[in-house]
Amino acid sequence: MLSNVVIDKILDAALSTGGDFAEIFVEDKTNSNIMLLGGKIEKTMSGRDYGIGIRVFKEVFSVYAYTNSVNEENLVHTALKAAAAIQDAKKVDRQELRNVTIENKIIPVCIMPDTINKHRKVEIMKRAYAAAYDYDEMITQVSVNYLDYIQKIIIANSEGLLVEDVRVRTRLSIQSIASGANEMQTGFFGPGASKGFEFLENLDVEGYGQETSRIAKTMMNATYAPSGRMPVIIDNGFGGVIFHEACGHGLEATSVAKGNSVFADKKGQLVASKWVSAVDDGTIESGWGSSNIDDEGSPTTRNVLIENGVLKNFMVDKLNGRRMNMSPTGSSRRQSYKYAPTSRMTNTFILDGPLSVEEIISDTENGLYAKYMGGGSVNPATGEFNFAVMEGYRIRNGKIAEPLRGATLIGTGMEVLKKIDKVGNNLALGQGMCGSESGSIPANVGQPMIRVSEMIVGGREGE
Amino acid sequence: MNELISKDLTEKIMEYGRIKGFSDMEVYYSEGENLTVKIHGKKIDSFNLSQNEGLSFRGLFKDKMGYSYSEKVDDTSIEMLVNEALENATIIDSDDKENIFEGGKNYQTIDHFNEALAKVKEEDKIAFALNMEKEALSIDNRIVSVQYCVYGEGYGAVSIHNSKGLYLADKSNLAYAYISVVAKQGEEIKTGMAYRVTDDFSKLNPKEMADEAVSEALSMIGAQSIRSGQYEIVLRNSAVCDLLEAFTGVFSAEAVHKNMSLLKGKLNTTIASENISLVDDPHLPEGFASASFDGEGYPTGKKNIIEKGVLKTYLHNMKTAAIDGIESTGNASRTSYKSSIGISPTNFYIKKGRHSLNELIRDIERGIYIIELQGLHSGLDPVSGDFSLSSLGFLIEKGEIKRAVNQITVSGNFFDMLHEVEMVGEDLKFELPSGSYIGSPSLKIKRLAVSGD
């Protein structure tokens, strides 16, 4: 995509005003999207993202510039423009580029998605549609979205790093709508992986289609959730969004470095109940949030965040690492060349505990069981978070009882982590898109079933 | 205006498209430049600069519309653009027919490029942002840090060029600023923020924004949850905007046709209380989603969506309008060159009423004044209309604001709530533009379910 000679020139220009670190990120990405609605392919879009981002540091001051006009002249000009924000007589030498070859252990793609005719992708989408639509007469609409991409990147910096990588991802999302008299309810499933077309071929699309419609139908027959404080059991997989929001964002150096996180000064302290151990692991083979290297070119790692309730580590990127005097953890990420990278989650989950699902439920006299979660958000400074229950149930006398709709769970980070009093042994991951400072990126959340002894359930008491 | 993209390139793309069997074709192009300055700890923390461009091709192949895009805007992309669009067209099996527009008669002239803004000196922008942080840190010693302090500006231009001879182009610019502060008292931490968007740099007042963010953060100190129950609610203008934005999709004719909107079959019926009128006005002066043409090149125009509670029209593009046998409302959207034609509002707002905020509050025996709704991308379902959202606000007792409230959720159904608007404020406010520009005054709602302790 760019020759070493050009890369050299850009880095030289970027450091010409006294910057002490410069980096370039080159991205060439092909995207393909297909949207099916009501059994018919309604929309398709595919094409190519192409651009370059240039970053310059002077201590903890950073400049970021990007362009998609990638001729040599414009790139050098862009680097000079970025450098103009720094003025220091003391120049820092840079190291000669050393080409690092990375072994692709994490994204072993069998079938590149761009080698497959789109009609084959459509066939599979239609199978998902049929399974979801035929599930029940109550299902009145089903949409199926397919996406794949191949992202080729080059990262080079003034420390001599020159590395290339390829990321491939494939995802299928299904939404079902159930209708009654002047009322609709929805169900959603969106499995994805760092895999090629083999992911779709091996996916139980009928199973996912039926499950999506089952959720919508169940919610049609559900009553509104109650309100107030009660024990909450959150099942595995996407349920891990609780840790993602309640804690994960607060452990990103993005918030920690400037003291804008409730966890900022808590390293080595008890921040969760002793049952909680959690990791951010960018090395999981084919994981939705995995990659060989992060977007600064560092190898991804398995980073233990919390061990038996004690805060062990943060997720750290290069720039915030300077602020915190810490080494990067291989979790600096960005949506594209249009964003400067920063510390973000990859695949983040609570580890298995000792209990079976049956034990946790039968031990709970009364409360809410969240089978599937929707998304959520958090204010890292206050730790206040919220997330939505997609499919919920009342627990009565240690048994799962009637379905509940419309519940949102709220709380503050550390408080809820300390109230996790039971952890199951059925760890699973769920796929989502996480939006934050460096854009929207694929991230896995995950956990085994957990119980929070008390949480505020936002429902509609009295209806 | 000068051509944004070389005519030579667009002609070559359509020429190759014709050879490959496309009948009607269009090249949509956009370009932009952005600058962001972030301040932290009395210094510039980061500086972001960008220039970007992208091109989208769409064309009819055997009556099906195929799309493709590229950010590499040069001759090397021609084959890829045409071939991708061709393959994409062959998998479309929708019955709805999408067309390329031959052009309209009357295009409103809209000037939303401010030369003066383009000439503001860089040091003035930096000084503004530094000042804003300094002001925020000097107002009250409980303000311990500034989470975000940002000045940004952007220029953007788009053009549509098609094989039916239509050529349209438009450019605009704007500046924005926001600040979020952290207040600490004892162990309690609260945040507050303020934002502005303008095309006139001189209107940005650092002190005013700092004051607003700081007083919002301080006002939340001492906040506690509240007992669950049904409460009378006043929703602050900004909170209504957030809610309205999340539900704009239900007004799209496409959602209606695809059985994904509960407004299906509700034209000319009452869907809201009588004091609600909702307008989409692409020609609104100082509207940041103003446009003379939409994503298909169709001329835009003002229309009432809800008139005194009655639903008058859905939002249409050419495809949905043809299905209903009417004219497009000029709401075809092109979020970017990476998106196909959809439908979205422009400057979209609830008309202001007569009541001051004090009037909305003063007759409330026991209620809550909600100033912020959170988790809007997850805590609501645009299809069902149900929402349950984490909220911040103030307890109202006997017509007076008593104390701050947090750790609650406010739940209801958007479609039910529209019927329960009892009073409309006079404080029409718009939120930061995001393609659309959504506005609302504060609203007094008969009741909503609140969950807390």
Contacts between the chains, C-beta under 8 A, distances in Angstrom:
chain1	res1	chain2	res2	distance
A	31	B	338	7.5
A	34	B	91	6.8
A	37	B	94	7.9
A	37	B	258	5.6
A	38	B	258	6.1
A	38	B	259	7.8
A	40	B	93	4.9
A	40	B	94	4.7
A	40	B	95	6.9
A	41	B	91	5.2
A	41	B	92	5.2
A	41	B	93	5.3
A	41	B	94	6.5
A	42	B	92	7.4
A	42	B	94	4.7
A	42	B	96	7.6
A	43	B	67	7.6
A	43	B	92	7.8
A	43	B	340	4.8
A	44	B	66	7.0
A	44	B	67	6.3
A	44	B	88	3.8
A	44	B	89	8.0
A	44	B	91	6.1
A	44	B	92	6.5
A	44	B	340	7.6
A	45	B	67	4.9
A	45	B	68	7.3
A	45	B	69	6.8
A	45	B	88	7.1
A	45	B	338	6.6
A	45	B	339	6.8
A	45	B	340	5.4
A	46	B	67	7.6
A	46	B	68	5.8
A	46	B	69	7.8
A	46	B	84	4.8
A	46	B	87	7.9
A	46	B	88	6.0
A	47	B	56	7.7
A	47	B	68	4.9
A	47	B	69	3.5
A	47	B	70	5.3
A	47	B	71	7.9
A	47	B	80	7.6
A	47	B	81	7.4
A	47	B	84	6.2
A	47	B	338	6.9
A	48	B	69	7.4
A	48	B	70	4.8
A	48	B	71	6.4
A	48	B	72	6.2
A	48	B	77	7.0
A	48	B	80	6.5
A	49	B	71	5.2
A	50	B	70	7.2
A	50	B	71	4.5
A	50	B	72	4.3
A	51	B	52	7.1
A	51	B	71	5.9
A	60	B	45	7.6
A	61	B	43	6.8
A	61	B	44	6.2
A	61	B	45	6.8
A	61	B	46	7.2
A	61	B	47	7.9
A	62	B	45	7.4
A	62	B	46	4.6
A	62	B	47	7.5
A	63	B	46	6.9
A	63	B	47	4.5
A	63	B	48	7.5
A	63	B	49	7.6
A	64	B	46	6.7
A	64	B	47	7.3
A	64	B	48	4.7
A	64	B	49	7.4
A	65	B	48	7.1
A	65	B	49	4.3
A	65	B	50	6.5
A	66	B	49	7.9
A	66	B	50	4.9
A	66	B	51	7.9
A	66	B	52	7.2
A	67	B	50	6.9
A	67	B	51	5.0
A	67	B	52	7.0
A	68	B	51	7.9
A	68	B	52	5.6
A	68	B	53	6.1
A	68	B	54	7.4
A	68	B	71	4.6
A	68	B	72	7.0
A	68	B	73	7.7
A	69	B	51	6.9
A	69	B	53	7.1
A	70	B	72	7.8
A	78	B	49	7.7
A	78	B	51	7.6
A	81	B	49	6.0
A	82	B	47	7.7
A	82	B	49	6.3
A	85	B	44	7.4
A	85	B	47	4.5
A	117	B	87	7.9
A	118	B	87	5.6
A	118	B	88	7.2
A	118	B	90	7.7
A	118	B	91	5.0
A	119	B	90	7.6
A	119	B	91	6.1
A	122	B	91	5.1
A	140	B	259	5.4
A	141	B	258	6.3
A	141	B	259	4.7
A	141	B	260	5.8
A	177	B	259	7.2
A	177	B	260	6.5
A	177	B	383	5.8
A	179	B	259	7.3
A	182	B	262	6.9
A	183	B	262	7.8
A	183	B	384	6.9
A	184	B	262	6.3
A	184	B	383	4.9
A	184	B	384	5.0
A	185	B	381	7.6
A	185	B	383	7.7
A	185	B	384	5.4
A	186	B	381	5.8
A	186	B	383	5.1
A	186	B	384	6.6
A	224	B	411	7.7
A	225	B	388	7.8
A	227	B	228	3.7
A	227	B	229	7.9
A	227	B	409	7.8
A	227	B	411	7.9
A	227	B	449	6.7
A	227	B	450	7.5
A	227	B	451	3.3
A	227	B	452	7.5
A	228	B	228	4.8
A	228	B	451	6.2
A	228	B	452	7.3
A	228	B	453	6.9
A	229	B	453	6.3
A	258	B	40	6.2
A	258	B	145	6.8
A	258	B	147	7.5
A	259	B	144	7.9
A	259	B	145	5.9
A	260	B	145	6.7
A	260	B	147	5.0
A	260	B	182	6.5
A	262	B	189	7.0
A	338	B	50	6.8
A	338	B	52	7.1
A	340	B	46	7.2
A	340	B	48	6.9
A	374	B	378	4.7
A	374	B	379	7.7
A	375	B	375	7.7
A	375	B	377	6.0
A	375	B	378	3.4
A	376	B	375	5.9
A	376	B	378	5.4
A	377	B	374	6.1
A	377	B	375	4.7
A	377	B	377	7.2
A	377	B	378	6.9
A	379	B	191	6.1
A	379	B	374	7.6
A	381	B	147	5.7
A	381	B	182	5.1
A	381	B	189	6.0
A	381	B	191	5.0
A	382	B	189	5.2
A	382	B	190	6.4
A	382	B	191	5.9
A	383	B	189	7.7
A	384	B	374	7.7
A	384	B	390	7.1
A	384	B	406	6.9
A	384	B	407	7.3
A	385	B	390	7.8
A	386	B	374	5.6
A	386	B	375	4.0
A	386	B	378	7.6
A	386	B	379	6.1
A	386	B	389	7.3
A	386	B	390	3.5
A	386	B	409	7.4
A	387	B	375	6.8
A	387	B	378	6.0
A	387	B	379	7.7
A	388	B	375	7.0
A	388	B	378	4.4
A	388	B	379	4.8
A	388	B	380	8.0
A	388	B	388	7.1
A	405	B	386	7.0
A	406	B	386	4.8
A	406	B	387	7.9
A	406	B	388	5.2
A	406	B	411	6.3
A	407	B	388	6.5
A	408	B	375	6.9
A	408	B	379	4.7
A	408	B	388	4.0
A	408	B	389	6.6
A	408	B	390	6.5
A	408	B	409	5.0
A	408	B	411	7.5
A	410	B	390	4.6
A	410	B	407	6.2
A	410	B	408	7.7
A	410	B	409	5.9
A	411	B	407	7.5
A	412	B	407	7.6
A	435	B	377	8.0
A	456	B	225	6.9
A	456	B	407	6.1
A	456	B	408	7.6
A	456	B	409	7.3
A	456	B	451	6.3
A	456	B	452	6.4
A	456	B	453	7.5
A	457	B	451	6.4
A	458	B	388	4.7
A	458	B	389	7.7
A	458	B	390	7.0
A	458	B	408	7.4
A	458	B	409	2.5
A	458	B	410	7.8
A	458	B	411	6.0
A	458	B	451	4.0
A	459	B	388	6.7
A	459	B	409	8.0
A	459	B	411	6.5
A	459	B	449	7.4
A	459	B	451	5.9
A	460	B	388	7.6
A	460	B	411	4.9
A	460	B	412	7.7
A	460	B	449	3.9
A	460	B	451	7.8
A	461	B	228	4.9
A	461	B	229	6.8
A	461	B	449	6.5
A	461	B	451	6.8
A	462	B	229	7.1
A	462	B	230	6.1
A	462	B	449	7.0
A	463	B	449	7.1
